């Protein structure tokens, strides 16, 4: 058996409950050339504060998790676009929705290349985000304000950039994730600028007058 086939068999056994998480990680460690003893002593691959049995396991987990989030992101921005009342931001929302959607397609394709079937599902907070931006009764300026409050692009993406720098074997996935971060940074910066443009007049009107 080749390693990809063994990996798929292990993943299938774990997802169907045949083996538990500890056994899965132990077998993955062996598959990637490690050992249970090495993992117990701090071996493996540490990414974004979590230990994985291998670089491959970390990459697969990240791509699958982000794919799920991007899928809901595409849905969210399309729903916002449907109810958007501010003409000057519509093209920006459409662009971000398209970015989110193609991220999903590219990540799914890469996971299939790695012999993995995507399974991760979006969390409750992501579902709340979709409902919030799709609400026609909430002004666009308020949506932008909520999305960009405390937004710090450098701090937000630092752990992912560090993860990218750690990837040594899977160069294709490394570049995929690198470009994904650049896309997300661009989207975030545009949302911040749009928020400043739409909310600045209201902020000036409510600011205390100087005598």
Buried (B, 14 or more C-beta within 10 A) or exposed (E): EEEEEBBBEBBEBBEEEEBEEEBBBBBBBBBBEBEBEBBEEEBBBEBBEEBBBBBBBBBBBBBBBBBBBBBBBBBBBBBBBEBBEBEEBBEBBBBBBEBBBEBBEBBBEBBEEBBBEBEBEBEEEBBEBBEBBBBEEBBBBBBBBEBBEEEEBEEBBEEBBEBBEBBEEBEEBBEBBBEBBEBBBBBBEBBBEBBEBBBEEEEEEEEEEEE
